[in-house]
Amino acid sequence: MYTVNADGSEEDVPLDDVQVGDSLRVRPGEKVPVDGVVVDGYSAVDEAMVTGESLPVEKRAGDEVIGGTMNKTGAFRFRATRVGAETALSQIIKLVEEAQMTKAPIQALADRVAGHFILAVHALALAVFLFWFFIGFDLWFTENTRLVLTPYTLEELEVFGLALLISVTVLVISCPCAVALATPSAMMAGTGKGAEFGILFKGADAMEATAKVQVVVLDKTGTLTKGEP
């Protein structure tokens, strides 16, 4: 990338060293490094990655350019206005990351259900342990069932250990991980998949709302990527 000095000379500098106010030159086939305003020159820039516009957008003195877009035809010089984390592309990335961290109403409901479910499962496991430790073996174990469940006789087993094993089994089979993880996993996958197609969700609640959308209204300058209803 080249910066243009006050005397008109050009210098190759790393992107990380670019500062607001620097004058930069972009040639055909090069990417616009940072956000800025065109100072001189004329070109057409492909902004599809940001706006969805399929045709290159003409740029001349006074027009804004977006970092990360592709310069197509002519060369131009522009003044950097936003660099680093302040660029439009960085803000879009930040928006996607924040959207993945937000909770949709259905996810909040799943978290509440999982919270109550955990308490219920622990209470059930405790009840199962107490039952088998104090009265369960006397009521339900016969000589025949003992032979099926274990090669040892009941007297050789530690009643406490077996009761604990049964209660832990209840905890394992009742683990609410599926309830707690299914919704956020689906939301994160949906946000990432949408970003691949240029669809940016401002939050998980917006993503959930799209499932109920029946009519979409676009203004006269809205961009359609496919000529299909």
trRosetta pair geometry for C-beta under 8 A, 3 or more apart (Angstrom, degrees):
i j d omega theta_ij theta_ji phi_ij phi_ji
1 12 6.9 121 69 -150 42 66
1 13 6.5 -57 87 65 92 65
1 14 7.7 77 44 -152 110 14
1 15 6.0 86 15 -76 150 74
1 18 7.4 -44 117 -60 144 126
1 24 6.7 -20 174 -150 105 116
1 30 7.9 136 -104 -176 73 133
1 33 5.2 39 -123 -62 148 147
2 10 4.5 5 -177 -176 123 116
2 11 6.7 140 -154 66 70 32
2 12 5.7 -42 -94 -89 70 58
2 13 7.6 106 -129 16 25 76
2 24 6.9 131 86 -155 55 67
2 25 5.1 -28 87 53 110 100
3 10 6.9 155 76 -154 39 63
3 11 5.3 -23 59 62 90 88
3 13 5.3 6 -5 14 117 126
3 18 7.2 176 -77 -109 119 86
3 22 5.3 -59 -133 179 122 115
3 23 6.3 103 -169 76 75 61
3 24 5.6 -48 -107 -96 61 66
3 25 7.7 148 -128 8 14 80
4 8 6.9 -22 -172 -145 99 32
4 9 7.5 156 -155 83 57 33
4 10 5.7 -33 -99 -98 61 74
4 23 4.3 -65 61 112 97 112
4 24 6.9 -178 3 -96 87 13
4 25 5.4 89 -47 -33 111 105
4 77 5.9 -10 -1 -139 153 127
5 8 6.9 -34 74 36 77 19
5 9 4.8 -3 41 63 120 82
5 10 7.2 -157 4 -83 84 22
5 11 6.2 65 -41 -8 107 112
5 23 7.8 -169 -59 59 11 115
10 25 6.4 -53 -116 24 124 136
13 17 4.9 -105 168 77 112 127
13 18 6.7 135 105 -66 121 72
14 17 4.9 90 65 2 83 105
14 18 8.0 -128 102 -22 51 79
15 18 5.8 -37 -164 1 45 116
15 33 5.5 -155 -123 -162 103 122
15 34 7.6 152 -160 -46 93 100
18 22 5.3 -125 -157 46 77 153
18 24 7.0 8 -132 -71 128 131
18 33 6.4 135 -24 122 167 135
18 34 5.8 -166 116 -15 145 142
18 80 5.8 162 165 -85 110 165
18 83 5.4 -167 104 -125 96 138
19 22 5.4 110 59 -31 65 111
19 80 6.9 139 99 85 32 141
19 83 6.4 -109 -131 13 24 160
20 80 5.5 -134 -124 112 37 97
20 81 6.3 37 -142 -151 94 22
20 82 7.0 18 -99 -85 104 23
20 83 5.9 -136 -58 1 71 110
21 79 6.5 -18 -146 -174 31 102
21 80 6.4 -37 25 66 23 88
22 79 7.3 160 81 -152 35 59
22 80 4.8 20 52 17 83 125
23 39 6.6 -21 -134 0 103 156
23 77 6.0 14 180 177 98 110
23 78 7.5 173 -150 90 58 28
23 79 5.7 -32 -97 -97 66 70
23 80 7.9 -132 -72 -2 20 82
24 33 6.4 -111 -178 37 160 120
24 34 7.4 121 4 38 160 98
24 36 6.9 170 39 -10 115 170
24 77 6.9 167 85 -154 38 65
24 78 5.9 -23 63 64 87 75
24 79 7.7 145 18 -104 78 21
24 80 6.1 69 -8 -48 120 97
25 75 6.6 16 -178 178 96 108
25 76 7.5 -174 -146 97 61 32
25 77 4.9 -31 -96 -99 75 81
26 30 5.1 -153 -162 85 78 119
26 31 7.8 -97 -143 99 119 22
26 32 5.7 -21 -101 -98 159 65
26 33 7.6 -161 -88 -5 109 83
26 43 7.6 -100 95 20 106 167
26 65 7.9 -158 14 160 156 166
26 71 4.8 153 143 -37 119 157
26 75 6.6 179 90 -150 51 65
26 76 6.0 -7 56 59 93 73
26 77 7.8 165 16 -94 70 32
26 78 7.0 1 1 12 113 108
27 30 5.0 77 58 -1 70 126
27 71 7.0 144 93 95 25 142
27 75 4.8 -17 -115 -105 56 106
28 43 7.3 -168 -87 -134 76 122
28 71 6.0 -127 -118 122 34 100
28 72 6.6 -13 -144 134 85 24
28 73 5.8 -49 -111 160 114 12
28 74 6.5 -18 -66 -97 101 4
28 75 6.4 -79 -26 -62 73 72
29 70 7.7 -19 -150 -173 27 98
29 71 6.9 -37 23 83 20 85
29 72 7.8 61 -63 -132 44 27
30 70 7.8 172 98 -150 25 63
30 71 5.4 4 64 42 69 118
31 68 6.3 -17 -177 -147 120 24
31 69 6.9 153 -154 81 76 29
31 70 5.6 -47 -100 -98 69 60
31 71 7.1 179 -108 4 16 83
32 35 8.0 63 139 -92 120 30
32 36 7.5 -147 -176 31 114 101
32 45 6.7 16 -32 -140 129 134
32 65 4.9 -146 -140 151 156 121
32 66 6.5 105 83 81 142 40
32 67 5.6 -129 113 -114 92 37
32 68 6.8 -34 70 28 84 27
32 69 5.1 11 26 59 118 80
32 70 7.6 -133 -2 -76 81 13
32 71 6.2 114 -51 -43 82 97
32 78 7.6 7 -142 40 109 148
33 67 6.0 -28 123 -134 30 96
34 67 4.4 -15 -137 -88 22 127
34 80 4.9 29 88 -133 131 106
34 81 7.9 179 131 45 103 52
34 82 6.4 -163 171 87 99 57
34 83 4.7 -19 -141 -103 147 72
34 87 5.6 -121 -150 -91 70 126
35 64 7.2 -3 -171 -175 90 100
35 65 6.9 176 -148 91 46 61
35 66 5.8 -10 -106 -129 83 44
35 67 4.9 -71 -43 -18 59 98
35 80 7.2 89 78 -155 52 64
35 81 5.4 -69 114 64 93 90
35 82 4.0 11 57 52 125 101
35 83 7.6 -139 38 -64 80 42
35 86 7.6 -101 32 113 128 84
35 87 4.9 170 -15 -132 104 79
35 88 5.7 110 -78 -7 127 93
36 64 7.3 173 97 -151 31 63
36 65 5.6 -6 63 55 76 97
36 67 7.8 85 -6 -59 81 85
36 78 4.1 119 112 140 127 117
36 79 5.4 179 -167 84 112 40
36 80 4.6 -67 -87 -102 118 32
36 81 5.0 148 -115 3 48 84
36 82 7.6 -149 -62 29 54 64
37 62 6.7 -19 -178 -149 106 23
37 63 7.1 163 -153 84 66 30
37 64 5.6 -41 -98 -98 69 60
37 65 7.4 169 -97 14 19 80
37 78 5.9 172 83 -161 30 96
37 79 5.4 -13 57 54 85 92
37 81 5.9 66 -14 -36 91 128
38 41 6.6 -118 -166 62 110 87
38 59 5.4 152 -52 163 150 102
38 60 6.2 172 104 131 149 18
38 61 5.4 -128 114 -106 99 31
38 62 6.5 -32 68 29 91 29
38 63 5.0 17 19 56 122 79
38 64 7.7 -137 -5 -79 81 13
38 65 6.2 92 -52 -25 88 111
38 76 5.3 -29 -139 163 109 135
38 77 7.4 105 -158 79 64 44
38 78 4.7 -55 -98 -95 43 98
39 61 6.3 -8 158 -126 19 88
39 76 7.8 151 48 169 64 87
39 77 4.9 -47 58 103 108 92
39 78 5.7 167 -3 -114 82 32
39 79 5.5 89 -54 -26 113 92
40 61 5.6 6 -97 -84 43 110
40 76 6.8 -170 99 -155 43 75
40 77 5.3 14 53 47 80 104
41 60 7.6 -156 96 -134 45 52
41 61 7.5 123 41 -60 48 78
41 74 6.2 -178 176 130 96 115
41 75 5.6 -91 -148 108 140 58
41 76 2.9 -177 94 -115 130 65
41 77 5.6 125 -7 9 125 66
42 58 7.4 -11 -169 -169 89 92
42 59 7.1 166 -152 87 45 59
42 60 5.0 0 -108 -101 84 86
42 74 5.1 34 89 67 63 157
42 76 6.5 139 -8 -82 12 112
43 58 7.6 168 95 -150 35 52
43 59 5.3 -11 66 57 77 102
43 71 5.5 -6 154 -158 151 98
43 72 6.7 151 173 54 96 68
43 73 5.2 175 -150 66 72 81
43 74 3.9 -138 -87 61 77 81
43 75 6.7 122 -67 -14 126 6
43 76 4.9 -116 -2 -19 116 116
44 56 3.6 73 154 131 108 128
44 57 6.5 158 -159 71 70 27
44 58 5.4 -36 -99 -92 78 53
44 59 6.9 160 -102 10 24 82
44 72 4.7 -39 87 58 88 121
44 73 4.8 53 28 8 94 116
44 74 7.5 88 4 17 65 83
45 56 6.0 150 65 -163 21 91
45 57 5.5 -31 62 61 80 84
45 59 5.2 37 -7 -20 113 131
45 65 6.1 160 -67 -131 172 100
45 66 7.9 149 139 36 141 81
45 69 5.1 59 167 131 112 126
45 70 6.8 157 -162 82 68 43
45 71 5.5 -37 -106 -102 83 54
45 72 6.4 -175 -100 1 25 91
46 49 7.7 67 129 -4 90 90
46 56 5.0 -55 -73 -100 62 83
46 57 7.8 145 -97 13 18 76
46 69 6.1 -176 81 -175 57 89
46 70 4.3 -5 50 62 112 98
46 71 7.9 -134 16 -59 79 9
46 72 5.7 101 -29 -54 93 112
47 50 5.2 -55 -180 48 85 104
47 51 4.8 33 126 18 109 113
47 53 5.6 29 76 50 94 113
47 56 7.8 110 4 -140 74 47
47 57 5.3 -4 7 7 121 126
47 66 6.1 85 -127 37 107 127
47 69 4.8 -18 -98 -125 64 138
48 51 6.9 -78 -116 62 23 73
48 52 6.2 33 -156 -139 62 16
48 53 5.9 -120 -90 69 61 53
48 54 6.0 51 -102 -105 119 35
48 198 8.0 -71 155 -101 74 152
49 68 6.5 -106 93 131 142 108
49 69 6.5 -167 43 -101 109 68
49 198 7.2 -147 -153 -105 40 111
50 66 5.4 -34 -13 121 169 162
50 68 7.3 118 -53 85 113 114
50 69 6.5 -59 0 -74 121 107
50 88 6.5 37 -135 126 138 130
50 89 7.3 -89 -89 -83 112 77
50 92 7.2 -133 -125 -55 83 153
51 57 8.0 52 41 -39 151 139
51 223 6.6 112 146 -14 83 156
52 198 5.8 132 -87 149 93 146
52 223 4.3 153 104 101 111 144
52 225 6.1 -87 -168 -69 110 100
53 57 6.3 55 102 -54 151 106
53 223 5.5 -114 -80 -103 56 143
54 223 7.5 158 -13 -161 79 115
54 225 7.5 136 -60 -126 110 62
56 72 4.8 -60 -113 6 153 153
56 73 7.4 125 132 -14 162 103
58 63 7.8 -166 115 -66 63 171
59 63 4.6 -149 -145 86 71 141
59 65 6.0 37 -135 -79 151 101
59 76 6.3 -107 108 -1 114 170
60 63 5.7 87 50 -4 49 120
60 76 7.9 -144 -119 -117 33 139
64 81 7.8 -55 -132 28 97 146
65 69 6.7 -135 -175 54 84 126
65 78 5.6 -76 25 -101 130 171
66 69 4.9 78 74 -15 90 122
66 87 7.7 114 -168 -178 67 95
66 88 5.0 -49 -146 46 105 140
66 89 7.1 122 164 -40 97 90
67 82 7.5 -116 -13 87 126 92
67 87 4.3 -39 40 -159 141 139
67 88 6.5 159 39 38 86 84
67 89 5.3 -103 91 6 94 118
68 87 7.4 124 -14 146 106 135
68 88 7.8 -124 28 75 118 90
68 89 4.2 93 -10 -69 148 150
71 74 8.0 -90 177 73 108 44
71 75 7.8 60 160 -111 145 43
71 76 7.5 -157 -134 27 133 98
80 83 5.7 26 173 -59 128 106
82 86 4.2 -128 -164 116 99 104
82 87 5.0 152 118 -88 106 52
82 88 7.3 99 84 -27 145 66
83 86 6.3 36 56 50 36 105
83 87 6.5 11 -136 -51 17 100
84 87 6.9 162 68 -11 26 95
84 90 6.9 20 135 -49 43 167
85 90 4.8 -163 -147 157 40 150
85 94 7.5 72 -167 -53 94 132
86 90 6.7 39 35 63 16 135
86 91 7.5 15 -169 -50 29 102
87 90 4.6 93 58 8 82 103
87 91 7.0 -147 96 -6 43 87
88 91 5.6 -57 -150 36 33 113
88 92 6.5 37 151 -23 66 102
89 92 5.6 -50 -151 31 34 113
89 93 6.6 34 151 -17 64 103
90 93 5.6 -52 -151 36 35 112
90 94 6.3 37 150 -19 66 106
91 94 5.5 -51 -147 37 34 114
91 95 6.3 41 150 -26 64 102
92 95 5.5 -50 -150 30 32 115
92 96 6.7 33 152 -18 63 101
92 200 6.3 -95 -157 -101 91 153
93 96 5.8 -53 -154 33 33 111
93 97 6.5 31 150 -17 65 106
94 97 5.6 -55 -149 38 34 112
94 98 6.2 31 155 -17 68 107
95 98 5.9 -56 -146 39 29 108
95 99 6.2 34 154 -24 64 106
95 200 5.8 41 111 -180 128 126
95 202 6.8 -53 -170 -117 109 57
96 99 5.6 -53 -148 33 30 114
96 100 6.6 30 154 -20 63 104
96 191 6.3 141 -163 164 80 108
96 192 7.8 88 -179 -93 119 51
96 195 5.2 41 -124 -88 139 137
96 200 6.2 -91 -75 -135 85 93
96 201 8.0 82 -119 48 61 71
97 100 5.9 -56 -155 32 31 111
97 101 6.8 23 150 -15 63 109
98 101 5.7 -62 -152 38 37 109
98 102 6.6 42 152 -31 69 100
98 203 7.7 -49 125 -93 90 72
99 102 5.9 -48 -149 21 34 112
99 191 5.1 166 112 -134 113 134
99 200 7.4 -179 -24 -178 156 71
99 201 4.8 127 -160 90 146 87
99 202 6.3 -175 -93 157 110 12
99 203 5.5 -139 -126 -95 75 27
99 204 6.6 143 -179 -47 70 61
99 206 7.9 -60 -137 46 113 115
99 207 7.6 106 178 -31 114 119
100 187 7.1 145 -140 125 56 94
100 188 5.0 60 -150 -118 103 79
100 191 4.9 -157 -80 77 82 159
100 192 7.5 45 -91 -47 126 83
100 204 7.9 88 -124 -64 19 99
102 203 4.3 -47 85 -151 166 88
102 204 4.5 -163 98 4 93 97
102 205 7.0 -76 139 -7 128 83
103 107 4.5 -134 -163 90 85 124
103 108 5.2 101 139 -58 126 84
103 111 7.4 -26 -152 -13 144 138
103 184 7.7 -45 -113 -92 80 96
103 204 5.8 -66 178 56 9 146
104 107 4.6 96 53 3 75 104
104 108 7.2 -139 94 -5 40 84
104 183 7.3 -132 54 173 109 115
104 187 6.0 -169 -7 -100 119 135
104 203 7.8 147 -83 141 69 83
104 204 3.7 -111 -50 137 83 105
104 205 5.2 157 -125 -79 66 48
104 207 6.5 -85 -83 65 130 97
104 208 4.2 124 -158 -34 133 133
105 108 5.6 -53 -148 35 34 111
105 109 6.4 36 153 -19 66 104
105 205 6.2 71 -20 -115 85 92
105 208 6.4 -148 34 93 87 165
106 109 5.5 -51 -150 36 35 114
106 110 6.4 38 150 -22 65 103
106 183 6.0 -161 117 -137 95 134
106 208 5.9 169 5 -125 112 141
107 110 5.5 -49 -147 35 35 113
107 111 6.4 38 152 -21 65 102
107 183 4.3 174 -104 134 77 133
107 184 5.9 87 -138 -66 129 72
107 187 6.4 -24 -63 -30 137 146
107 204 6.4 -15 6 143 138 150
108 111 5.7 -50 -149 33 33 113
108 112 6.6 32 152 -18 64 103
109 112 5.8 -55 -150 36 33 110
109 113 6.3 31 153 -17 66 106
110 113 5.7 -54 -146 39 32 111
110 114 6.1 33 154 -21 65 107
110 179 5.8 -172 -168 169 95 79
110 180 6.7 157 143 -108 102 35
110 182 7.3 -133 -155 62 153 92
110 183 4.6 169 19 -4 162 146
111 114 5.7 -54 -145 37 29 112
111 115 6.4 35 153 -24 63 104
111 180 6.7 70 -106 -129 59 80
112 115 5.7 -51 -150 30 32 114
112 116 6.7 23 156 -9 64 103
113 116 6.1 -60 -152 42 32 103
113 117 5.9 33 151 -24 67 113
113 179 6.2 -109 101 174 110 136
114 117 5.4 -56 -140 38 31 116
114 118 6.3 39 157 -28 65 100
114 176 4.6 152 -142 144 86 137
114 179 4.7 173 -85 106 98 116
114 180 4.2 90 -128 -73 164 92
115 118 6.0 -49 -153 25 28 111
115 119 7.1 23 152 -12 59 103
116 119 5.8 -56 -156 36 38 110
116 120 6.3 35 150 -18 69 108
117 120 5.6 -56 -148 39 34 112
117 121 6.2 35 154 -22 68 106
117 174 8.0 -157 166 165 99 99
117 176 4.6 118 102 -87 130 143
117 179 6.5 61 38 55 161 162
118 121 5.8 -54 -146 35 29 110
118 122 6.4 27 156 -16 64 106
118 176 5.8 -96 -66 19 77 137
119 122 6.0 -56 -149 37 30 109
119 123 6.3 29 154 -18 64 108
120 123 5.7 -56 -148 38 31 111
120 124 6.2 32 153 -19 65 107
121 124 5.6 -54 -147 37 31 112
121 125 6.3 33 154 -21 65 105
121 170 7.3 174 -170 140 83 93
121 171 6.4 104 154 -120 111 60
121 174 4.4 175 -130 122 121 131
121 175 7.8 120 -173 -85 166 28
121 176 7.0 -151 -17 -30 146 103
122 125 5.6 -51 -145 35 32 112
122 126 6.4 33 154 -19 64 104
122 171 7.5 40 -95 -105 57 103
123 126 5.8 -54 -150 36 31 111
123 127 6.4 31 152 -18 64 106
124 127 5.6 -55 -148 37 32 111
124 128 6.3 34 153 -21 66 105
124 170 6.1 -141 118 163 102 137
124 174 7.1 79 72 -15 137 176
125 128 5.6 -52 -147 35 32 113
125 129 6.4 35 153 -21 64 104
125 167 4.5 94 -177 -174 82 89
125 168 7.4 69 -156 -76 125 26
125 170 4.6 178 -100 86 80 122
125 171 4.9 26 -93 -58 148 90
125 174 7.7 -147 -56 44 102 136
126 129 5.7 -52 -149 34 32 113
126 130 6.4 28 155 -15 65 106
126 167 7.0 65 -80 -150 23 134
127 130 5.9 -56 -146 39 31 108
127 131 6.2 34 154 -23 65 107
128 131 5.7 -54 -147 34 29 113
128 132 6.4 15 162 -7 65 108
128 163 8.0 170 131 -171 72 78
128 166 5.9 -135 150 123 115 102
128 167 4.8 160 88 -100 106 76
128 170 5.2 139 22 -26 163 155
129 132 6.4 -65 -147 43 26 99
129 133 5.8 22 160 -20 65 116
129 163 5.2 93 -154 153 64 100
129 164 6.3 36 -128 -94 113 46
129 166 7.2 163 -91 77 56 92
129 167 3.7 -4 -63 -62 95 146
130 133 5.8 -59 -137 39 27 111
130 134 6.0 -1 173 2 65 115
131 134 6.9 -79 -146 45 17 90
131 135 6.3 -61 -166 57 57 89
131 136 4.9 78 135 -57 78 110
132 136 3.5 -42 -112 35 49 152
132 137 6.6 71 -168 -36 69 80
132 159 7.9 -173 141 -178 82 84
132 162 7.0 -121 151 113 128 87
132 163 4.0 172 98 -119 107 89
132 166 5.3 84 -13 55 168 149
132 167 7.5 -147 33 -43 127 90
133 136 7.3 52 9 19 28 109
133 159 6.3 111 -139 143 59 101
133 160 6.4 39 -126 -107 108 55
133 163 4.0 61 -67 -138 78 174
135 138 5.7 -69 -159 45 53 110
135 139 5.7 38 153 -18 86 115
136 139 6.1 -71 -149 40 26 103
136 140 5.9 -27 178 22 67 117
136 141 7.8 67 133 -19 71 98
136 163 7.2 140 41 -107 134 99
137 140 6.9 -78 -125 53 20 81
137 141 4.7 -13 -160 9 66 130
137 154 6.3 137 -173 -155 127 133
137 159 6.3 -93 -11 -129 152 108
137 162 7.9 74 -75 92 123 136
138 141 7.5 -6 -54 38 11 93
140 145 7.3 -66 146 81 77 166
141 145 5.7 -135 -142 81 56 120
141 146 5.8 65 -175 -64 104 92
141 154 5.8 111 136 -87 149 140
142 145 5.1 89 49 13 76 99
142 146 6.9 -133 93 -10 39 90
143 146 5.6 -55 -152 32 30 116
143 147 6.8 31 153 -21 63 103
144 147 5.9 -56 -157 30 33 110
144 148 6.8 28 149 -16 65 104
145 148 5.5 -53 -151 35 40 112
145 149 6.0 24 158 -10 73 111
146 149 6.2 -64 -139 44 28 99
146 150 6.4 -49 -174 53 65 87
146 152 8.0 -89 174 90 102 48
146 153 6.4 37 159 -135 144 47
146 154 5.6 -88 -115 -44 136 91
147 150 8.0 -96 -127 65 13 47
147 151 7.7 36 -147 -116 54 40
150 157 6.8 62 107 -74 166 131
152 156 4.4 -110 176 80 117 126
152 157 5.9 136 101 -56 126 87
153 156 5.1 90 61 6 76 103
153 157 7.6 -143 99 -11 43 89
154 157 5.7 -57 -154 28 40 113
157 161 7.3 -133 175 64 82 106
157 162 5.4 27 162 -36 127 134
158 161 3.9 59 87 12 114 113
158 162 6.6 161 83 -12 61 84
159 162 6.0 -60 -147 40 30 106
159 163 6.1 29 157 -18 67 110
160 163 5.9 -60 -147 39 27 109
160 164 6.2 27 155 -19 64 109
161 164 5.6 -56 -148 37 30 112
161 165 6.3 34 152 -24 64 104
162 165 5.4 -48 -147 32 34 116
162 166 6.6 35 154 -18 64 101
163 166 5.9 -53 -151 34 32 110
163 167 6.5 28 152 -16 65 107
164 167 5.8 -57 -147 39 33 109
164 168 6.2 33 154 -19 67 106
165 168 5.8 -55 -147 37 29 110
165 169 6.5 37 151 -25 62 104
166 169 5.5 -50 -153 29 33 117
166 170 6.9 38 148 -21 62 98
167 170 5.6 -46 -157 28 38 114
167 171 6.9 40 146 -18 64 100
168 171 5.4 -50 -154 33 40 115
168 172 6.4 41 150 -22 69 103
169 172 5.7 -52 -146 33 33 111
169 173 6.4 18 162 -7 67 108
170 173 6.5 -63 -143 44 26 99
170 174 5.9 3 164 1 64 122
171 174 6.2 -77 -141 50 21 97
171 175 6.9 54 156 -67 61 77
172 175 6.1 -20 -163 -32 31 109
175 178 7.7 100 104 -3 83 82
176 179 4.6 -44 -174 39 87 117
176 180 5.6 80 126 -20 92 103
177 180 5.9 -65 -142 45 31 104
177 181 5.5 2 170 1 71 121
178 181 6.5 -67 -128 49 20 93
178 182 5.6 31 174 -40 62 113
179 182 6.6 -41 -128 16 16 111
180 183 8.0 -82 179 30 21 96
180 184 7.9 -9 154 11 58 113
181 184 6.4 -70 -151 50 42 99
181 185 5.5 40 160 -24 78 117
182 185 6.0 -67 -149 39 22 111
182 186 6.3 19 159 -18 63 110
183 186 5.8 -58 -148 36 29 109
183 187 6.4 27 156 -19 65 107
184 187 5.5 -54 -144 37 36 113
184 188 6.2 34 159 -18 69 105
185 188 6.0 -55 -147 37 29 108
185 189 6.3 27 155 -16 63 109
186 189 5.8 -57 -146 40 30 110
186 190 6.1 30 156 -20 65 110
187 190 5.7 -56 -145 38 28 111
187 191 6.3 29 157 -20 64 106
187 204 4.9 2 -155 -128 137 115
187 207 6.4 130 -140 81 83 151
188 191 5.8 -52 -146 35 30 111
188 192 6.4 27 157 -14 63 108
189 192 5.9 -59 -149 40 29 109
189 193 6.1 27 156 -18 66 110
190 193 5.7 -55 -141 39 30 109
190 194 6.2 32 158 -21 64 106
190 201 7.8 29 123 -9 98 152
190 207 5.6 114 118 -169 134 140
191 194 5.8 -55 -149 35 28 112
191 195 6.6 30 153 -21 62 104
191 201 5.7 -101 -116 41 84 122
191 204 7.6 -61 -60 -90 121 73
191 207 6.7 -79 -73 -74 79 150
192 195 5.7 -53 -151 32 33 113
192 196 6.9 40 150 -25 63 99
193 196 5.6 -46 -157 24 37 116
193 197 7.2 15 152 0 64 104
194 197 6.1 -71 -157 47 37 97
194 199 3.8 -85 -174 84 93 104
194 200 6.9 158 128 -79 112 22
194 201 5.9 60 88 -21 162 101
194 207 7.5 -128 -28 -111 154 110
195 198 7.5 49 -167 -75 34 15
195 199 7.0 -100 -67 64 28 58
195 200 6.5 56 -99 -92 75 69
198 225 7.7 139 62 -73 137 148
201 204 7.3 72 135 -84 134 29
201 206 5.0 174 -163 85 90 115
201 207 4.6 9 -141 -61 157 94
202 206 5.1 80 50 -10 83 154
203 206 5.1 105 58 3 72 99
203 207 7.4 -132 104 -2 44 87
204 207 5.4 -51 -152 35 41 115
204 208 6.4 42 151 -20 69 102
205 208 5.7 -51 -148 36 34 111
205 209 6.4 38 152 -24 64 105
206 209 5.6 -53 -149 32 33 115
206 210 7.0 45 151 -33 62 95
207 210 5.9 -44 -161 13 35 115
208 211 6.2 -42 -176 12 46 113
209 212 6.0 -64 -167 39 51 104
209 213 7.0 70 138 -47 74 92
210 213 5.2 -30 -152 -2 48 122
213 216 6.5 42 167 -67 125 86
218 222 3.1 -124 -178 65 108 166
218 224 7.0 -72 -63 -61 178 93
219 222 5.0 129 51 -36 60 98
224 227 6.8 92 123 -87 127 47
